[in-house]
Amino acid sequence: MPVEIHEAANDSYVEVSLSGKLTKDDYEHFVPVVEAAIEKHGKIRLVVALRDFHGWTAGALWEDMKFDWKHFSDIDRLALVGDKKWEAGMAVFCRPFTRAKIRYFDLADIADARQWMTTDSSSSVGS
């Protein structure tokens, strides 16, 4: 399955694992879950784990842009987790599309990304 979603039970963060090439249908699967978390908590924190990720179809890219526009201010922190240099570059590329604090973590450090989701804003962990 190219999309797996995990919502933390007691925290306002959602973890989405993506693999393969994303399609428009994949967005229809996970966007409602993320939007429900936003509705429930207000601002949320989002971990996006990219495992064997190959990018987006044109339809998925359009869905991604619509999501970014709609939720520009709804995400407090965005942790991008992956294993390729271009994925690390996505953390820089995403900055104009969100007000979220964004950090990149290697897959081996996913526990650090999860920990960053649960620390308060005054923590010394940088963005």
C-alpha positions as CSV (number, residue, x, y, z in Angstrom):
1,M,0.0,0.0,0.0
2,P,1.5,3.4,-1.0
3,V,-0.1,5.3,1.9
4,E,-0.3,4.4,5.6
5,I,-1.7,6.7,8.2
6,H,-1.1,6.7,12.0
7,E,-2.7,9.3,14.2
8,A,-1.2,9.7,17.7
9,A,-3.9,8.9,20.3
10,N,-3.1,11.7,22.7
11,D,-1.2,14.1,20.6
12,S,-2.2,16.4,17.8
13,Y,0.1,14.9,15.2
14,V,-0.4,12.5,12.3
15,E,2.2,10.3,10.7
16,V,1.8,9.5,7.0
17,S,4.0,6.9,5.4
18,L,4.3,7.2,1.6
19,S,5.9,4.8,-0.9
20,G,6.0,4.3,-4.6
21,K,4.5,7.0,-6.8
22,L,1.6,8.9,-5.4
23,T,-1.7,9.2,-7.3
24,K,-4.7,11.4,-6.9
25,D,-6.5,8.5,-5.3
26,D,-3.9,8.3,-2.6
27,Y,-4.7,11.9,-1.6
28,E,-8.4,11.0,-1.4
29,H,-7.3,8.3,1.1
30,F,-5.2,10.3,3.6
31,V,-6.3,14.0,3.2
32,P,-9.7,13.3,5.0
33,V,-7.8,11.8,8.0
34,V,-5.4,14.8,8.2
35,E,-8.3,17.3,7.8
36,A,-10.2,15.5,10.6
37,A,-7.2,15.9,12.9
38,I,-7.1,19.6,12.0
39,E,-10.8,19.9,12.7
40,K,-10.3,18.2,16.1
41,H,-7.1,19.9,17.2
42,G,-6.8,23.1,15.3
43,K,-3.1,23.2,14.3
44,I,-1.5,19.8,13.9
45,R,2.0,18.4,13.5
46,L,2.7,16.1,10.6
47,V,5.3,13.4,10.1
48,V,5.7,12.4,6.4
49,A,7.8,9.3,6.1
50,L,9.0,8.6,2.5
51,R,10.0,5.0,2.0
52,D,11.0,4.0,-1.5
53,F,9.3,7.1,-2.7
54,H,9.2,7.9,-6.4
55,G,7.3,11.2,-6.6
56,W,3.8,12.2,-7.8
57,T,1.6,11.7,-10.8
58,A,0.4,15.0,-12.3
59,G,-3.0,14.5,-10.6
60,A,-1.4,13.9,-7.3
61,L,0.8,16.9,-7.6
62,W,-2.3,19.0,-8.2
63,E,-3.9,17.5,-5.1
64,D,-0.8,18.3,-3.1
65,M,-0.8,21.9,-4.2
66,K,-4.5,22.3,-3.3
67,F,-3.9,20.8,0.1
68,D,-0.9,23.1,0.7
69,W,-3.0,26.2,-0.3
70,K,-6.0,25.2,1.9
71,H,-3.9,24.3,4.9
72,F,-1.2,26.9,4.7
73,S,-1.5,27.8,8.4
74,D,-3.0,24.6,9.8
75,I,0.3,22.7,10.3
76,D,2.5,23.7,13.1
77,R,5.4,21.4,12.4
78,L,6.3,19.2,9.4
79,A,8.9,16.5,9.7
80,L,10.0,15.0,6.4
81,V,11.6,11.6,6.9
82,G,13.4,9.9,4.1
83,D,16.6,8.2,2.8
84,K,17.5,10.2,-0.3
85,K,19.2,13.6,-0.8
86,W,16.4,15.0,-2.9
87,E,14.0,14.3,-0.1
88,A,16.1,16.4,2.2
89,G,15.9,19.2,-0.4
90,M,12.1,19.0,-0.2
91,A,12.3,20.4,3.3
92,V,13.7,23.6,1.7
93,F,11.3,23.5,-1.3
94,C,8.2,23.2,1.0
95,R,9.0,26.4,3.1
96,P,7.1,28.9,0.8
97,F,3.9,26.7,0.9
98,T,3.4,26.5,4.6
99,R,3.9,28.4,7.9
100,A,5.0,25.1,9.5
101,K,8.4,24.7,11.0
102,I,10.0,22.1,8.8
103,R,12.8,19.6,9.5
104,Y,14.3,16.7,7.5
105,F,15.2,13.5,9.3
106,D,16.9,10.4,7.9
107,L,14.7,7.2,8.1
108,A,17.1,5.8,10.7
109,D,16.2,8.8,12.9
110,I,12.4,8.6,12.6
111,A,12.2,8.3,16.5
112,D,13.8,11.8,16.6
113,A,11.1,13.1,14.2
114,R,8.4,11.6,16.4
115,Q,10.0,13.1,19.5
116,W,10.1,16.5,17.8
117,M,6.4,16.2,17.3
118,T,5.8,16.0,21.0
119,T,8.2,18.7,22.3
120,D,6.8,22.1,23.0
121,S,7.6,25.1,20.9
122,S,10.1,26.5,23.4
123,S,12.3,23.5,23.1
124,S,15.9,24.0,21.9
125,V,15.4,21.7,18.9
126,G,15.8,23.9,15.8
127,S,13.6,24.1,12.8
